[in-house]
Amino acid sequence: MKVQIDSARCQGHGRCYDLAPELFSEDDEGYGQVVGEGSVPPDEERAARLAVSNCPERAIEIL
């Protein structure tokens, strides 16, 4: 499983990095970004799905 953020849709609410700080961080302007290559370890899959479902712009996608 991998995650990615559509930077054109992200509005910087920060829910992704609040809910799954191991998978997401913020850039210099507060917009979400994927940590590393976006690979999600099995023990973080629930956190990834929670971040996806809580993104108001639906900017996060699971691959």
SULPEGI-V854115 format. One record per residue. PSI is psi in radians with two decimals (none if undefined). Layout:
psi=PSI
psi=PSI
This chain:
psi=2.44
psi=2.75
psi=2.68
psi=2.71
psi=2.30
psi=1.81
psi=-0.41
psi=-0.44
psi=-0.47
psi=2.30
psi=0.05
psi=0.50
psi=-0.50
psi=0.15
psi=-0.61
psi=-0.87
psi=-0.29
psi=-0.71
psi=-0.54
psi=1.20
psi=-0.29
psi=-0.35
psi=-0.46
psi=2.65
psi=-3.07
psi=2.60
psi=-3.01
psi=-0.36
psi=0.08
psi=0.08
psi=2.60
psi=2.57
psi=2.66
psi=2.43
psi=2.27
psi=-2.42
psi=-0.04
psi=0.05
psi=2.37
psi=2.03
psi=2.65
psi=-0.63
psi=-0.10
psi=0.06
psi=-0.68
psi=-0.75
psi=-0.67
psi=-0.80
psi=-0.61
psi=-0.74
psi=-0.74
psi=-0.83
psi=-0.31
psi=0.02
psi=2.03
psi=-0.52
psi=-0.03
psi=0.74
psi=-0.18
psi=2.36
psi=2.45
psi=2.26
psi=none
